[in-house]
């Protein structure tokens, strides 16, 4: 991870034995404004879509994944260009033929690093409809293989090793190989980054052959993002929420929680774990 994403700050460590002054490496957290340009060439418009608190780096992956999981894009080629307007502002030039519902987008999202859906105007705007539904009972992962995935993800977390303050999301294939990993201070950002990275890499939608593993808990919006990408399985090191379980059941997704050591819970569609 580039050095600009990690910063050193002076700190003091207090113990029963006394006080020790030293420097601590921390992950950088900065706002990113996502803007879109849309409409015909003759009547081009631009609007601010969202502000997200994120770890700088892989910003184009983040933006592309965000637009896709929010249902604004259906294909990669609908994002004609991603331009850097300022250090913390990106503009996505949308295909002039892509219809944009300005009324729906005027909810003006603000996403924090702890909650990716804060600020949405209404509960109706929370659930995004996916075009994909995973194939029932396919693919399948051996439970012994699933046990190994958190350690494989952790070994690839370079920035976490330096700071201890980043979430990670990884895509694993049916053999348990780590295909992609992205880190961010926000769980939802890490998921958007890895989905965006897969799209930019040329992965074909839906992602029916992959399992997505997140380093924290499984929230509703992470299940929603998995559904938007057609992922058949979402695994989390932490706990799921009840709404995450309900969403997984509706979306046909196998939801795994508390994946630690040689133990995990399966909350929906357990037939994919053998």
PERABEL-V450785 format. One record per residue. N is the residue number from 0. RES is the residue in three letters. SS is DSSP state (alpha for helix, beta for strand, coil for the rest). BURIAL is # if it has 24 or more other C-alpha atoms within 12 Angstrom, else .. Layout:
n=N res=RES ss=SS burial=BURIAL
n=N res=RES ss=SS burial=BURIAL
This chain:
n=0 res=UNK ss=coil burial=#
n=1 res=UNK ss=coil burial=.
n=2 res=UNK ss=alpha burial=.
n=3 res=UNK ss=alpha burial=.
n=4 res=UNK ss=alpha burial=#
n=5 res=UNK ss=beta burial=#
n=6 res=UNK ss=beta burial=.
n=7 res=UNK ss=beta burial=.
n=8 res=UNK ss=beta burial=.
n=9 res=UNK ss=beta burial=.
n=10 res=UNK ss=beta burial=.
n=11 res=UNK ss=beta burial=.
n=12 res=UNK ss=beta burial=.
n=13 res=UNK ss=beta burial=.
n=14 res=UNK ss=beta burial=.
n=15 res=UNK ss=coil burial=.
n=16 res=UNK ss=coil burial=.
n=17 res=UNK ss=beta burial=.
n=18 res=UNK ss=beta burial=.
n=19 res=UNK ss=beta burial=.
n=20 res=UNK ss=beta burial=.
n=21 res=UNK ss=beta burial=.
n=22 res=UNK ss=beta burial=.
n=23 res=UNK ss=beta burial=.
n=24 res=UNK ss=beta burial=.
n=25 res=UNK ss=beta burial=#
n=26 res=UNK ss=beta burial=#
n=27 res=UNK ss=coil burial=#
n=28 res=UNK ss=coil burial=#
n=29 res=UNK ss=beta burial=#
n=30 res=UNK ss=beta burial=#
n=31 res=UNK ss=beta burial=#
n=32 res=UNK ss=beta burial=#
n=33 res=UNK ss=beta burial=#
n=34 res=UNK ss=beta burial=#
n=35 res=UNK ss=beta burial=#
n=36 res=UNK ss=beta burial=#
n=37 res=UNK ss=beta burial=#
n=38 res=UNK ss=coil burial=.
n=39 res=UNK ss=coil burial=.
n=40 res=UNK ss=coil burial=.
n=41 res=UNK ss=coil burial=.
n=42 res=UNK ss=coil burial=.
n=43 res=UNK ss=coil burial=.
n=44 res=UNK ss=beta burial=.
n=45 res=UNK ss=beta burial=.
n=46 res=UNK ss=beta burial=#
n=47 res=UNK ss=beta burial=#
n=48 res=UNK ss=beta burial=#
n=49 res=UNK ss=beta burial=#
n=50 res=UNK ss=beta burial=#
n=51 res=UNK ss=beta burial=#
n=52 res=UNK ss=beta burial=#
n=53 res=UNK ss=beta burial=#
n=54 res=UNK ss=coil burial=#
n=55 res=UNK ss=coil burial=#
n=56 res=UNK ss=coil burial=#
n=57 res=UNK ss=coil burial=#
n=58 res=UNK ss=alpha burial=#
n=59 res=UNK ss=alpha burial=#
n=60 res=UNK ss=alpha burial=#
n=61 res=UNK ss=alpha burial=#
n=62 res=UNK ss=alpha burial=#
n=63 res=UNK ss=alpha burial=#
n=64 res=UNK ss=alpha burial=#
n=65 res=UNK ss=alpha burial=#
n=66 res=UNK ss=alpha burial=#
n=67 res=UNK ss=alpha burial=#
n=68 res=UNK ss=alpha burial=#
n=69 res=UNK ss=coil burial=#
n=70 res=UNK ss=coil burial=#
n=71 res=UNK ss=coil burial=#
n=72 res=UNK ss=coil burial=#
n=73 res=UNK ss=coil burial=#
n=74 res=UNK ss=coil burial=#
n=75 res=UNK ss=alpha burial=#
n=76 res=UNK ss=alpha burial=.
n=77 res=UNK ss=alpha burial=#
n=78 res=UNK ss=beta burial=#
n=79 res=UNK ss=beta burial=.
n=80 res=UNK ss=beta burial=.
n=81 res=UNK ss=beta burial=#
n=82 res=UNK ss=beta burial=#
n=83 res=UNK ss=beta burial=.
n=84 res=UNK ss=beta burial=.
n=85 res=UNK ss=beta burial=.
n=86 res=UNK ss=coil burial=.
n=87 res=UNK ss=coil burial=#
n=88 res=UNK ss=beta burial=#
n=89 res=UNK ss=beta burial=#
n=90 res=UNK ss=beta burial=#
n=91 res=UNK ss=beta burial=#
n=92 res=UNK ss=beta burial=#
n=93 res=UNK ss=beta burial=#
n=94 res=UNK ss=coil burial=#
n=95 res=UNK ss=coil burial=.
n=96 res=UNK ss=coil burial=.
n=97 res=UNK ss=coil burial=#
n=98 res=UNK ss=coil burial=.
n=99 res=UNK ss=coil burial=#
n=100 res=UNK ss=coil burial=.
n=101 res=UNK ss=alpha burial=.
n=102 res=UNK ss=alpha burial=.
n=103 res=UNK ss=alpha burial=.
n=104 res=UNK ss=alpha burial=#
n=105 res=UNK ss=coil burial=.
n=106 res=UNK ss=coil burial=#
n=107 res=UNK ss=coil burial=#
n=108 res=UNK ss=beta burial=#
n=109 res=UNK ss=beta burial=#
n=110 res=UNK ss=beta burial=#
n=111 res=UNK ss=coil burial=#
n=112 res=UNK ss=coil burial=#
n=113 res=UNK ss=coil burial=#
n=114 res=UNK ss=coil burial=#
n=115 res=UNK ss=coil burial=#
n=116 res=UNK ss=coil burial=#
n=117 res=UNK ss=coil burial=#
n=118 res=UNK ss=coil burial=.
n=119 res=UNK ss=coil burial=#
n=120 res=UNK ss=coil burial=.
n=121 res=UNK ss=coil burial=.
n=122 res=UNK ss=alpha burial=.
n=123 res=UNK ss=alpha burial=.
n=124 res=UNK ss=alpha burial=.
n=125 res=UNK ss=coil burial=#
n=126 res=UNK ss=coil burial=#
n=127 res=UNK ss=coil burial=#
n=128 res=UNK ss=coil burial=#
n=129 res=UNK ss=coil burial=#
n=130 res=UNK ss=coil burial=.
n=131 res=UNK ss=coil burial=#
n=132 res=UNK ss=coil burial=#
n=133 res=UNK ss=coil burial=#
n=134 res=UNK ss=coil burial=.
n=135 res=UNK ss=coil burial=.
n=136 res=UNK ss=coil burial=.
n=137 res=UNK ss=coil burial=#
n=138 res=UNK ss=coil burial=#
n=139 res=UNK ss=coil burial=#
n=140 res=UNK ss=beta burial=#
n=141 res=UNK ss=coil burial=.
n=142 res=UNK ss=alpha burial=#
n=143 res=UNK ss=alpha burial=.
n=144 res=UNK ss=alpha burial=#
n=145 res=UNK ss=alpha burial=#
n=146 res=UNK ss=alpha burial=#
n=147 res=UNK ss=alpha burial=#
n=148 res=UNK ss=alpha burial=#
n=149 res=UNK ss=alpha burial=#
n=150 res=UNK ss=alpha burial=#
n=151 res=UNK ss=alpha burial=#
n=152 res=UNK ss=alpha burial=#
n=153 res=UNK ss=alpha burial=#
n=154 res=UNK ss=alpha burial=.
n=155 res=UNK ss=coil burial=#
n=156 res=UNK ss=coil burial=#
n=157 res=UNK ss=alpha burial=#
n=158 res=UNK ss=alpha burial=#
n=159 res=UNK ss=alpha burial=#
n=160 res=UNK ss=alpha burial=.
n=161 res=UNK ss=alpha burial=.
n=162 res=UNK ss=alpha burial=#
n=163 res=UNK ss=coil burial=.
n=164 res=UNK ss=coil burial=#
n=165 res=UNK ss=coil burial=#
n=166 res=UNK ss=beta burial=#
n=167 res=UNK ss=beta burial=#
n=168 res=UNK ss=beta burial=#
n=169 res=UNK ss=beta burial=#
n=170 res=UNK ss=beta burial=#
n=171 res=UNK ss=beta burial=#
n=172 res=UNK ss=coil burial=#
n=173 res=UNK ss=coil burial=#
n=174 res=UNK ss=coil burial=.
n=175 res=UNK ss=coil burial=#
n=176 res=UNK ss=coil burial=#
n=177 res=UNK ss=beta burial=#
n=178 res=UNK ss=beta burial=#
n=179 res=UNK ss=beta burial=#
n=180 res=UNK ss=beta burial=#
n=181 res=UNK ss=beta burial=#
n=182 res=UNK ss=beta burial=#
n=183 res=UNK ss=beta burial=#
n=184 res=UNK ss=coil burial=#
n=185 res=UNK ss=coil burial=#
n=186 res=UNK ss=alpha burial=#
n=187 res=UNK ss=alpha burial=#
n=188 res=UNK ss=alpha burial=#
n=189 res=UNK ss=alpha burial=#
n=190 res=UNK ss=alpha burial=#
n=191 res=UNK ss=alpha burial=#
n=192 res=UNK ss=alpha burial=#
n=193 res=UNK ss=alpha burial=#
n=194 res=UNK ss=alpha burial=#
n=195 res=UNK ss=alpha burial=#
n=196 res=UNK ss=alpha burial=#
n=197 res=UNK ss=alpha burial=#
n=198 res=UNK ss=alpha burial=#
n=199 res=UNK ss=alpha burial=#
n=200 res=UNK ss=alpha burial=.
n=201 res=UNK ss=coil burial=.
n=202 res=UNK ss=coil burial=.
n=203 res=UNK ss=coil burial=.
n=204 res=UNK ss=coil burial=#
n=205 res=UNK ss=coil burial=#
n=206 res=UNK ss=coil burial=#
n=207 res=UNK ss=coil burial=#
n=208 res=UNK ss=coil burial=#
n=209 res=UNK ss=coil burial=#
n=210 res=UNK ss=beta burial=#
n=211 res=UNK ss=beta burial=#
n=212 res=UNK ss=beta burial=#
n=213 res=UNK ss=beta burial=#
n=214 res=UNK ss=coil burial=#
n=215 res=UNK ss=coil burial=#
n=216 res=UNK ss=coil burial=#
n=217 res=UNK ss=beta burial=#
n=218 res=UNK ss=coil burial=#
n=219 res=UNK ss=alpha burial=#
n=220 res=UNK ss=alpha burial=#
n=221 res=UNK ss=alpha burial=#
n=222 res=UNK ss=alpha burial=#
n=223 res=UNK ss=alpha burial=#
n=224 res=UNK ss=alpha burial=#
n=225 res=UNK ss=alpha burial=#
n=226 res=UNK ss=alpha burial=#
n=227 res=UNK ss=alpha burial=#
n=228 res=UNK ss=coil burial=#
n=229 res=UNK ss=coil burial=#
n=230 res=UNK ss=coil burial=#
n=231 res=UNK ss=coil burial=#
n=232 res=UNK ss=beta burial=#
n=233 res=UNK ss=beta burial=#
n=234 res=UNK ss=beta burial=#
n=235 res=UNK ss=beta burial=#
n=236 res=UNK ss=coil burial=#
n=237 res=UNK ss=coil burial=#
n=238 res=UNK ss=coil burial=#
n=239 res=UNK ss=beta burial=#
n=240 res=UNK ss=coil burial=#
n=241 res=UNK ss=alpha burial=.
n=242 res=UNK ss=alpha burial=.
n=243 res=UNK ss=alpha burial=#
n=244 res=UNK ss=alpha burial=#
n=245 res=UNK ss=alpha burial=#
n=246 res=UNK ss=alpha burial=#
n=247 res=UNK ss=alpha burial=#
n=248 res=UNK ss=alpha burial=#
n=249 res=UNK ss=alpha burial=#
n=250 res=UNK ss=alpha burial=#
n=251 res=UNK ss=coil burial=#
n=252 res=UNK ss=coil burial=#
n=253 res=UNK ss=beta burial=#
n=254 res=UNK ss=beta burial=#
n=255 res=UNK ss=beta burial=#
n=256 res=UNK ss=beta burial=#
n=257 res=UNK ss=coil burial=#
n=258 res=UNK ss=coil burial=#
n=259 res=UNK ss=coil burial=.
n=260 res=UNK ss=coil burial=.
n=261 res=UNK ss=coil burial=.
n=262 res=UNK ss=coil burial=.
n=263 res=UNK ss=coil burial=#
n=264 res=UNK ss=beta burial=#
n=265 res=UNK ss=beta burial=#
n=266 res=UNK ss=beta burial=#
n=267 res=UNK ss=beta burial=#
n=268 res=UNK ss=coil burial=#
n=269 res=UNK ss=alpha burial=#
n=270 res=UNK ss=alpha burial=#
n=271 res=UNK ss=alpha burial=#
n=272 res=UNK ss=beta burial=#
n=273 res=UNK ss=coil burial=.
